[in-house]
Amino acid sequence: MSAQTDVGLLVTALTESHEILGRYIEPGPRDPKLTVEALLDVLDDNNVVGALDRVAKSQSLRFVEIN
């Protein structure tokens, strides 16, 4: 896996999650347990959690200097 920015990593995780959910809602047999496990594999990854934490912190701690 190549090095990605935090935003790139989150976009990849969301894209993969979207594909997993897309397969789940298609007509035919479904396995909720396997779907949740697949989502956990993508979203409960240490790199994804760390990236989300860093992006969230960077969005909430913005200071503006006024002269």
C-alpha positions as a Python dict, from the first residue, in 0.01 Angstrom:
ca = {
    (1, 'M'): (0, 0, 0),
    (2, 'S'): (139, 341, -90),
    (3, 'A'): (148, 627, 155),
    (4, 'Q'): (-171, 835, 141),
    (5, 'T'): (-273, 1163, 292),
    (6, 'D'): (-528, 1148, 571),
    (7, 'V'): (-798, 1280, 340),
    (8, 'G'): (-702, 1029, 70),
    (9, 'L'): (-717, 746, 321),
    (10, 'L'): (-1063, 856, 438),
    (11, 'V'): (-1191, 889, 82),
    (12, 'T'): (-1067, 538, 6),
    (13, 'A'): (-1235, 399, 320),
    (14, 'L'): (-1563, 573, 239),
    (15, 'T'): (-1551, 452, -121),
    (16, 'E'): (-1492, 93, -9),
    (17, 'S'): (-1771, 121, 250),
    (18, 'H'): (-2007, 258, -14),
    (19, 'E'): (-1928, -38, -240),
    (20, 'I'): (-1990, -284, 45),
    (21, 'L'): (-2327, -128, 122),
    (22, 'G'): (-2410, -115, -250),
    (23, 'R'): (-2358, -490, -277),
    (24, 'Y'): (-2576, -542, 30),
    (25, 'I'): (-2874, -355, -112),
    (26, 'E'): (-2864, -536, -447),
    (27, 'P'): (-3145, -786, -502),
    (28, 'G'): (-3071, -1138, -388),
    (29, 'P'): (-2951, -1311, -78),
    (30, 'R'): (-2783, -1097, 187),
    (31, 'D'): (-2563, -1176, 482),
    (32, 'P'): (-2581, -893, 737),
    (33, 'K'): (-2304, -1045, 949),
    (34, 'L'): (-2059, -1058, 659),
    (35, 'T'): (-2156, -704, 558),
    (36, 'V'): (-2087, -568, 907),
    (37, 'E'): (-1759, -760, 923),
    (38, 'A'): (-1653, -615, 587),
    (39, 'L'): (-1741, -264, 705),
    (40, 'L'): (-1547, -316, 1027),
    (41, 'D'): (-1246, -434, 828),
    (42, 'V'): (-1249, -105, 640),
    (43, 'L'): (-1362, 144, 904),
    (44, 'D'): (-1210, 1, 1223),
    (45, 'D'): (-859, 14, 1079),
    (46, 'N'): (-600, 194, 1295),
    (47, 'N'): (-487, 406, 998),
    (48, 'V'): (-843, 512, 917),
    (49, 'V'): (-927, 590, 1281),
    (50, 'G'): (-605, 790, 1318),
    (51, 'A'): (-667, 983, 997),
    (52, 'L'): (-1023, 1064, 1104),
    (53, 'D'): (-901, 1185, 1442),
    (54, 'R'): (-633, 1409, 1287),
    (55, 'V'): (-871, 1555, 1028),
    (56, 'A'): (-1140, 1620, 1291),
    (57, 'K'): (-889, 1794, 1519),
    (58, 'S'): (-752, 2008, 1237),
    (59, 'Q'): (-1105, 2124, 1153),
    (60, 'S'): (-1193, 2221, 1509),
    (61, 'L'): (-876, 2407, 1612),
    (62, 'R'): (-852, 2701, 1378),
    (63, 'F'): (-739, 3034, 1515),
    (64, 'V'): (-772, 3362, 1330),
    (65, 'E'): (-546, 3656, 1404),
    (66, 'I'): (-720, 3992, 1383),
    (67, 'N'): (-508, 4306, 1359),
}
